[in-house]
Amino acid sequence: MEFDVLLPALVFSLTTVTVLLYQRFKGRFTSIFGEKKITVRDAVLMVAFMGLMVTAVVFIPKLAVQIIFVAAYSYVMFSFTYVLLKRWYAAAILPTVFILSYILYWKLWVFNIFVAVFAVMIPLYIGALFSWKTTWVFAAVLTVMDVIQVFGTGFMGESAVKMIELKLPVALLIPTFPAGRMIGLGLGDIFLAGLLAVQTALKENRKAGILTAAAIGSALFIFEVALFNVAYFRFFPATVVVIVGWLAGIGITRATTRLHP
């Protein structure tokens, strides 16, 4: 039987780091937006825009895709580090390293490092905008969009292949261990795992957030076993796996709370 421990362990680690960092720097990120929260309508529109971008990438010329995404990544990195460091010249270092690496020295390990950076950075940056209710709505609608774009239109796979060919950091690409295959997990899937774990930690406690990270990693492990040994998919909406892990984590947390109030 083939299985993989590396990708589930990485997802668990990145998600746990996101929870711990959010609790450490929550005040700084909350101060950016104040009391402002994303509404249900905003959450639905956000997912609709993401779905539109997935479709647009398929048809937009490659150079335009590169410019748009490199600029967007650089802006997010600058804004994020500026919030933490409060110095524009210090905040400029990370996006500068990203751009120079992309142009001059872009290896797979560098690619994966920046995927990991974005996977932690994005839920930290916008996590304060979500309430528990909008988190549920966002996760549900995003999963529906993911399923449609993977199995319905096929645009999710096409756009992912195009962006990876352009060396844009949109997915972790790693060899599985001990199975020895290459596998990829989209940046959006890891972002969703981080957001759900952060919101669970806010709703319950830090332990529940870390338990959610472990449950998502476990769900990913089980999915990979099925993928390698039962039914192979070239592309699969991994948001489904993340949601299953999240729900399992919440269930375990609630059950544990009842047993040990």
FIFITOR-924578 format. One record per residue (C-alpha): residue number from 1; residue in one letter; x, y, z. Coordinates in nm, 2 decimals. Layout:
<rs>
<n = NUM, res = A, u = X, v = Y, w = Z> $
...
</rs>
This chain:
<rs>
<n = 1, res = M, u = 0.00, v = 0.00, w = 0.00> $
<n = 2, res = E, u = 0.14, v = 0.34, w = -0.10> $
<n = 3, res = F, u = 0.10, v = 0.64, w = 0.13> $
<n = 4, res = D, u = 0.26, v = 0.98, w = 0.21> $
<n = 5, res = V, u = 0.34, v = 1.15, w = 0.53> $
<n = 6, res = L, u = 0.53, v = 1.45, w = 0.40> $
<n = 7, res = L, u = 0.24, v = 1.66, w = 0.25> $
<n = 8, res = P, u = 0.00, v = 1.60, w = 0.55> $
<n = 9, res = A, u = 0.29, v = 1.69, w = 0.79> $
<n = 10, res = L, u = 0.37, v = 2.01, w = 0.59> $
<n = 11, res = V, u = 0.00, v = 2.12, w = 0.59> $
<n = 12, res = F, u = -0.03, v = 2.05, w = 0.96> $
<n = 13, res = S, u = 0.28, v = 2.25, w = 1.03> $
<n = 14, res = L, u = 0.19, v = 2.55, w = 0.82> $
<n = 15, res = T, u = -0.16, v = 2.56, w = 0.96> $
<n = 16, res = T, u = -0.04, v = 2.53, w = 1.32> $
<n = 17, res = V, u = 0.21, v = 2.81, w = 1.26> $
<n = 18, res = T, u = -0.07, v = 3.02, w = 1.12> $
<n = 19, res = V, u = -0.28, v = 2.97, w = 1.44> $
<n = 20, res = L, u = 0.01, v = 3.05, w = 1.67> $
<n = 21, res = L, u = 0.12, v = 3.36, w = 1.48> $
<n = 22, res = Y, u = -0.23, v = 3.49, w = 1.45> $
<n = 23, res = Q, u = -0.28, v = 3.47, w = 1.83> $
<n = 24, res = R, u = 0.06, v = 3.64, w = 1.87> $
<n = 25, res = F, u = 0.00, v = 3.93, w = 1.64> $
<n = 26, res = K, u = -0.38, v = 3.94, w = 1.64> $
<n = 27, res = G, u = -0.39, v = 4.30, w = 1.77> $
<n = 28, res = R, u = -0.18, v = 4.44, w = 1.48> $
<n = 29, res = F, u = -0.40, v = 4.28, w = 1.21> $
<n = 30, res = T, u = -0.72, v = 4.38, w = 1.39> $
<n = 31, res = S, u = -0.60, v = 4.74, w = 1.40> $
<n = 32, res = I, u = -0.58, v = 4.75, w = 1.02> $
<n = 33, res = F, u = -0.95, v = 4.69, w = 0.97> $
<n = 34, res = G, u = -1.10, v = 4.80, w = 1.31> $
<n = 35, res = E, u = -1.44, v = 4.65, w = 1.36> $
<n = 36, res = K, u = -1.50, v = 4.60, w = 0.99> $
<n = 37, res = K, u = -1.61, v = 4.25, w = 0.90> $
<n = 38, res = I, u = -1.69, v = 4.07, w = 0.58> $
<n = 39, res = T, u = -2.06, v = 4.01, w = 0.53> $
<n = 40, res = V, u = -2.22, v = 3.70, w = 0.39> $
<n = 41, res = R, u = -2.27, v = 3.89, w = 0.06> $
<n = 42, res = D, u = -1.90, v = 3.99, w = 0.06> $
<n = 43, res = A, u = -1.80, v = 3.63, w = 0.12> $
<n = 44, res = V, u = -2.00, v = 3.51, w = -0.18> $
<n = 45, res = L, u = -1.87, v = 3.79, w = -0.40> $
<n = 46, res = M, u = -1.52, v = 3.71, w = -0.30> $
<n = 47, res = V, u = -1.56, v = 3.35, w = -0.41> $
<n = 48, res = A, u = -1.73, v = 3.46, w = -0.73> $
<n = 49, res = F, u = -1.43, v = 3.68, w = -0.80> $
<n = 50, res = M, u = -1.19, v = 3.40, w = -0.73> $
<n = 51, res = G, u = -1.38, v = 3.17, w = -0.97> $
<n = 52, res = L, u = -1.38, v = 3.45, w = -1.23> $
<n = 53, res = M, u = -1.00, v = 3.48, w = -1.19> $
<n = 54, res = V, u = -0.95, v = 3.10, w = -1.24> $
<n = 55, res = T, u = -1.15, v = 3.12, w = -1.56> $
<n = 56, res = A, u = -0.97, v = 3.44, w = -1.68> $
<n = 57, res = V, u = -0.62, v = 3.29, w = -1.63> $
<n = 58, res = V, u = -0.70, v = 3.02, w = -1.89> $
<n = 59, res = F, u = -0.76, v = 3.29, w = -2.15> $
<n = 60, res = I, u = -0.53, v = 3.58, w = -2.05> $
<n = 61, res = P, u = -0.19, v = 3.59, w = -2.23> $
<n = 62, res = K, u = 0.09, v = 3.43, w = -2.02> $
<n = 63, res = L, u = 0.29, v = 3.76, w = -1.99> $
<n = 64, res = A, u = -0.02, v = 3.94, w = -1.85> $
<n = 65, res = V, u = -0.07, v = 3.65, w = -1.60> $
<n = 66, res = Q, u = 0.29, v = 3.68, w = -1.48> $
<n = 67, res = I, u = 0.27, v = 4.06, w = -1.44> $
<n = 68, res = I, u = -0.06, v = 4.05, w = -1.25> $
<n = 69, res = F, u = 0.04, v = 3.77, w = -1.01> $
<n = 70, res = V, u = 0.39, v = 3.89, w = -0.94> $
<n = 71, res = A, u = 0.26, v = 4.24, w = -0.87> $
<n = 72, res = A, u = -0.02, v = 4.11, w = -0.65> $
<n = 73, res = Y, u = 0.22, v = 3.88, w = -0.45> $
<n = 74, res = S, u = 0.47, v = 4.16, w = -0.41> $
<n = 75, res = Y, u = 0.20, v = 4.40, w = -0.28> $
<n = 76, res = V, u = 0.06, v = 4.15, w = -0.03> $
<n = 77, res = M, u = 0.41, v = 4.08, w = 0.10> $
<n = 78, res = F, u = 0.49, v = 4.45, w = 0.14> $
<n = 79, res = S, u = 0.16, v = 4.52, w = 0.31> $
<n = 80, res = F, u = 0.19, v = 4.23, w = 0.54> $
<n = 81, res = T, u = 0.55, v = 4.30, w = 0.65> $
<n = 82, res = Y, u = 0.48, v = 4.67, w = 0.69> $
<n = 83, res = V, u = 0.20, v = 4.59, w = 0.94> $
<n = 84, res = L, u = 0.45, v = 4.38, w = 1.14> $
<n = 85, res = L, u = 0.76, v = 4.60, w = 1.12> $
<n = 86, res = K, u = 0.62, v = 4.95, w = 1.07> $
<n = 87, res = R, u = 0.91, v = 5.04, w = 0.85> $
<n = 88, res = W, u = 0.86, v = 5.07, w = 0.47> $
<n = 89, res = Y, u = 1.23, v = 5.00, w = 0.39> $
<n = 90, res = A, u = 1.22, v = 4.68, w = 0.60> $
<n = 91, res = A, u = 0.88, v = 4.58, w = 0.44> $
<n = 92, res = A, u = 1.04, v = 4.62, w = 0.09> $
<n = 93, res = I, u = 1.30, v = 4.35, w = 0.16> $
<n = 94, res = L, u = 1.07, v = 4.04, w = 0.12> $
<n = 95, res = P, u = 0.90, v = 4.14, w = -0.21> $
<n = 96, res = T, u = 1.24, v = 4.25, w = -0.35> $
<n = 97, res = V, u = 1.39, v = 3.91, w = -0.26> $
<n = 98, res = F, u = 1.08, v = 3.75, w = -0.42> $
<n = 99, res = I, u = 1.11, v = 3.94, w = -0.75> $
<n = 100, res = L, u = 1.49, v = 3.89, w = -0.78> $
<n = 101, res = S, u = 1.45, v = 3.52, w = -0.70> $
<n = 102, res = Y, u = 1.18, v = 3.48, w = -0.96> $
<n = 103, res = I, u = 1.39, v = 3.65, w = -1.22> $
<n = 104, res = L, u = 1.74, v = 3.53, w = -1.14> $
<n = 105, res = Y, u = 1.73, v = 3.21, w = -0.93> $
<n = 106, res = W, u = 1.40, v = 3.03, w = -0.93> $
<n = 107, res = K, u = 1.45, v = 2.67, w = -0.81> $
<n = 108, res = L, u = 1.18, v = 2.43, w = -0.69> $
<n = 109, res = W, u = 1.28, v = 2.47, w = -0.32> $
<n = 110, res = V, u = 1.26, v = 2.85, w = -0.35> $
<n = 111, res = F, u = 0.92, v = 2.82, w = -0.52> $
<n = 112, res = N, u = 0.79, v = 2.60, w = -0.24> $
<n = 113, res = I, u = 0.93, v = 2.84, w = 0.03> $
<n = 114, res = F, u = 0.73, v = 3.13, w = -0.12> $
<n = 115, res = V, u = 0.42, v = 2.91, w = -0.14> $
<n = 116, res = A, u = 0.46, v = 2.84, w = 0.23> $
<n = 117, res = V, u = 0.51, v = 3.21, w = 0.30> $
<n = 118, res = F, u = 0.19, v = 3.30, w = 0.12> $
<n = 119, res = A, u = -0.01, v = 3.01, w = 0.27> $
<n = 120, res = V, u = 0.07, v = 3.15, w = 0.62> $
<n = 121, res = M, u = 0.06, v = 3.52, w = 0.53> $
<n = 122, res = I, u = -0.28, v = 3.54, w = 0.36> $
<n = 123, res = P, u = -0.50, v = 3.40, w = 0.64> $
<n = 124, res = L, u = -0.31, v = 3.61, w = 0.89> $
<n = 125, res = Y, u = -0.37, v = 3.92, w = 0.69> $
<n = 126, res = I, u = -0.74, v = 3.88, w = 0.63> $
<n = 127, res = G, u = -0.84, v = 3.65, w = 0.91> $
<n = 128, res = A, u = -0.96, v = 3.94, w = 1.12> $
<n = 129, res = L, u = -1.22, v = 4.03, w = 0.86> $
<n = 130, res = F, u = -1.41, v = 3.70, w = 0.90> $
<n = 131, res = S, u = -1.67, v = 3.61, w = 1.16> $
<n = 132, res = W, u = -1.76, v = 3.25, w = 1.25> $
<n = 133, res = K, u = -2.07, v = 3.28, w = 1.03> $
<n = 134, res = T, u = -1.90, v = 3.42, w = 0.73> $
<n = 135, res = T, u = -1.63, v = 3.16, w = 0.76> $
<n = 136, res = W, u = -1.89, v = 2.89, w = 0.72> $
<n = 137, res = V, u = -2.04, v = 3.06, w = 0.42> $
<n = 138, res = F, u = -1.71, v = 3.13, w = 0.26> $
<n = 139, res = A, u = -1.59, v = 2.77, w = 0.31> $
<n = 140, res = A, u = -1.91, v = 2.62, w = 0.17> $
<n = 141, res = V, u = -1.93, v = 2.85, w = -0.14> $
<n = 142, res = L, u = -1.56, v = 2.82, w = -0.21> $
<n = 143, res = T, u = -1.59, v = 2.44, w = -0.20> $
<n = 144, res = V, u = -1.88, v = 2.44, w = -0.44> $
<n = 145, res = M, u = -1.69, v = 2.67, w = -0.68> $
<n = 146, res = D, u = -1.38, v = 2.45, w = -0.65> $
<n = 147, res = V, u = -1.59, v = 2.14, w = -0.74> $
<n = 148, res = I, u = -1.75, v = 2.31, w = -1.04> $
<n = 149, res = Q, u = -1.42, v = 2.45, w = -1.17> $
<n = 150, res = V, u = -1.24, v = 2.11, w = -1.13> $
<n = 151, res = F, u = -1.51, v = 1.86, w = -1.25> $
<n = 152, res = G, u = -1.75, v = 2.09, w = -1.44> $
<n = 153, res = T, u = -1.55, v = 2.34, w = -1.64> $
<n = 154, res = G, u = -1.20, v = 2.20, w = -1.60> $
<n = 155, res = F, u = -1.07, v = 2.55, w = -1.57> $
<n = 156, res = M, u = -0.91, v = 2.49, w = -1.23> $
<n = 157, res = G, u = -0.67, v = 2.23, w = -1.37> $
<n = 158, res = E, u = -0.60, v = 2.43, w = -1.68> $
<n = 159, res = S, u = -0.52, v = 2.75, w = -1.49> $
<n = 160, res = A, u = -0.31, v = 2.56, w = -1.23> $
<n = 161, res = V, u = -0.10, v = 2.40, w = -1.51> $
<n = 162, res = K, u = -0.06, v = 2.74, w = -1.68> $
<n = 163, res = M, u = 0.05, v = 2.92, w = -1.37> $
<n = 164, res = I, u = 0.29, v = 2.64, w = -1.26> $
<n = 165, res = E, u = 0.45, v = 2.65, w = -1.61> $
<n = 166, res = L, u = 0.50, v = 3.02, w = -1.55> $
<n = 167, res = K, u = 0.67, v = 2.93, w = -1.22> $
<n = 168, res = L, u = 0.41, v = 3.12, w = -1.02> $
<n = 169, res = P, u = 0.39, v = 3.00, w = -0.66> $
<n = 170, res = V, u = 0.04, v = 2.88, w = -0.66> $
<n = 171, res = A, u = 0.08, v = 2.52, w = -0.52> $
<n = 172, res = L, u = 0.32, v = 2.32, w = -0.31> $
<n = 173, res = L, u = 0.50, v = 2.08, w = -0.54> $
<n = 174, res = I, u = 0.68, v = 1.81, w = -0.34> $
<n = 175, res = P, u = 0.78, v = 1.44, w = -0.37> $
<n = 176, res = T, u = 0.57, v = 1.22, w = -0.15> $
<n = 177, res = F, u = 0.74, v = 1.01, w = 0.12> $
<n = 178, res = P, u = 0.77, v = 0.71, w = 0.11> $
<n = 179, res = A, u = 0.55, v = 0.68, w = -0.20> $
<n = 180, res = G, u = 0.81, v = 0.86, w = -0.41> $
<n = 181, res = R, u = 0.56, v = 1.05, w = -0.64> $
<n = 182, res = M, u = 0.53, v = 1.42, w = -0.71> $
<n = 183, res = I, u = 0.22, v = 1.58, w = -0.58> $
<n = 184, res = G, u = 0.08, v = 1.93, w = -0.57> $
<n = 185, res = L, u = -0.16, v = 2.11, w = -0.33> $
<n = 186, res = G, u = -0.30, v = 2.44, w = -0.43> $
<n = 187, res = L, u = -0.22, v = 2.76, w = -0.23> $
<n = 188, res = G, u = -0.59, v = 2.82, w = -0.20> $
<n = 189, res = D, u = -0.64, v = 2.49, w = -0.02> $
<n = 190, res = I, u = -0.37, v = 2.56, w = 0.23> $
<n = 191, res = F, u = -0.50, v = 2.91, w = 0.28> $
<n = 192, res = L, u = -0.85, v = 2.77, w = 0.35> $
<n = 193, res = A, u = -0.70, v = 2.53, w = 0.61> $
<n = 194, res = G, u = -0.52, v = 2.82, w = 0.78> $
<n = 195, res = L, u = -0.83, v = 3.04, w = 0.78> $
<n = 196, res = L, u = -1.05, v = 2.76, w = 0.93> $
<n = 197, res = A, u = -0.80, v = 2.67, w = 1.20> $
<n = 198, res = V, u = -0.76, v = 3.04, w = 1.29> $
<n = 199, res = Q, u = -1.13, v = 3.09, w = 1.32> $
<n = 200, res = T, u = -1.18, v = 2.77, w = 1.52> $
<n = 201, res = A, u = -0.91, v = 2.89, w = 1.76> $
<n = 202, res = L, u = -1.09, v = 3.22, w = 1.79> $
<n = 203, res = K, u = -1.43, v = 3.05, w = 1.84> $
<n = 204, res = E, u = -1.30, v = 2.78, w = 2.08> $
<n = 205, res = N, u = -0.94, v = 2.81, w = 2.19> $
<n = 206, res = R, u = -0.59, v = 2.76, w = 2.06> $
<n = 207, res = K, u = -0.59, v = 2.39, w = 2.14> $
<n = 208, res = A, u = -0.90, v = 2.35, w = 1.91> $
<n = 209, res = G, u = -0.72, v = 2.54, w = 1.64> $
<n = 210, res = I, u = -0.43, v = 2.31, w = 1.65> $
<n = 211, res = L, u = -0.66, v = 2.01, w = 1.67> $
<n = 212, res = T, u = -0.83, v = 2.13, w = 1.35> $
<n = 213, res = A, u = -0.48, v = 2.15, w = 1.18> $
<n = 214, res = A, u = -0.41, v = 1.79, w = 1.29> $
<n = 215, res = A, u = -0.76, v = 1.68, w = 1.16> $
<n = 216, res = I, u = -0.70, v = 1.84, w = 0.82> $
<n = 217, res = G, u = -0.36, v = 1.68, w = 0.80> $
<n = 218, res = S, u = -0.51, v = 1.34, w = 0.88> $
<n = 219, res = A, u = -0.79, v = 1.39, w = 0.63> $
<n = 220, res = L, u = -0.53, v = 1.47, w = 0.36> $
<n = 221, res = F, u = -0.33, v = 1.16, w = 0.46> $
<n = 222, res = I, u = -0.64, v = 0.94, w = 0.42> $
<n = 223, res = F, u = -0.72, v = 1.11, w = 0.09> $
<n = 224, res = E, u = -0.37, v = 1.04, w = -0.05> $
<n = 225, res = V, u = -0.39, v = 0.67, w = 0.05> $
<n = 226, res = A, u = -0.72, v = 0.65, w = -0.15> $
<n = 227, res = L, u = -0.57, v = 0.85, w = -0.44> $
<n = 228, res = F, u = -0.26, v = 0.63, w = -0.47> $
<n = 229, res = N, u = -0.43, v = 0.29, w = -0.41> $
<n = 230, res = V, u = -0.80, v = 0.31, w = -0.51> $
<n = 231, res = A, u = -0.89, v = 0.58, w = -0.76> $
<n = 232, res = Y, u = -0.65, v = 0.82, w = -0.93> $
<n = 233, res = F, u = -0.75, v = 1.18, w = -1.01> $
<n = 234, res = R, u = -0.52, v = 1.42, w = -1.20> $
<n = 235, res = F, u = -0.70, v = 1.71, w = -1.04> $
<n = 236, res = F, u = -0.93, v = 1.69, w = -0.73> $
<n = 237, res = P, u = -1.10, v = 1.97, w = -0.54> $
<n = 238, res = A, u = -0.89, v = 1.95, w = -0.22> $
<n = 239, res = T, u = -1.12, v = 2.20, w = -0.05> $
<n = 240, res = V, u = -1.35, v = 1.90, w = 0.00> $
<n = 241, res = V, u = -1.07, v = 1.73, w = 0.20> $
<n = 242, res = V, u = -1.00, v = 2.04, w = 0.40> $
<n = 243, res = I, u = -1.37, v = 2.08, w = 0.49> $
<n = 244, res = V, u = -1.40, v = 1.72, w = 0.60> $
<n = 245, res = G, u = -1.09, v = 1.76, w = 0.82> $
<n = 246, res = W, u = -1.22, v = 2.08, w = 0.97> $
<n = 247, res = L, u = -1.56, v = 1.93, w = 1.05> $
<n = 248, res = A, u = -1.39, v = 1.63, w = 1.21> $
<n = 249, res = G, u = -1.18, v = 1.87, w = 1.42> $
<n = 250, res = I, u = -1.48, v = 2.06, w = 1.54> $
<n = 251, res = G, u = -1.66, v = 1.73, w = 1.61> $
<n = 252, res = I, u = -1.37, v = 1.60, w = 1.82> $
<n = 253, res = T, u = -1.34, v = 1.94, w = 2.00> $
<n = 254, res = R, u = -1.71, v = 1.94, w = 2.09> $
<n = 255, res = A, u = -1.70, v = 1.58, w = 2.20> $
<n = 256, res = T, u = -1.39, v = 1.63, w = 2.41> $
<n = 257, res = T, u = -1.55, v = 1.94, w = 2.57> $
<n = 258, res = R, u = -1.86, v = 1.74, w = 2.67> $
<n = 259, res = L, u = -1.65, v = 1.46, w = 2.82> $
<n = 260, res = H, u = -1.42, v = 1.70, w = 3.00> $
<n = 261, res = P, u = -1.61, v = 2.03, w = 3.06> $
</rs>
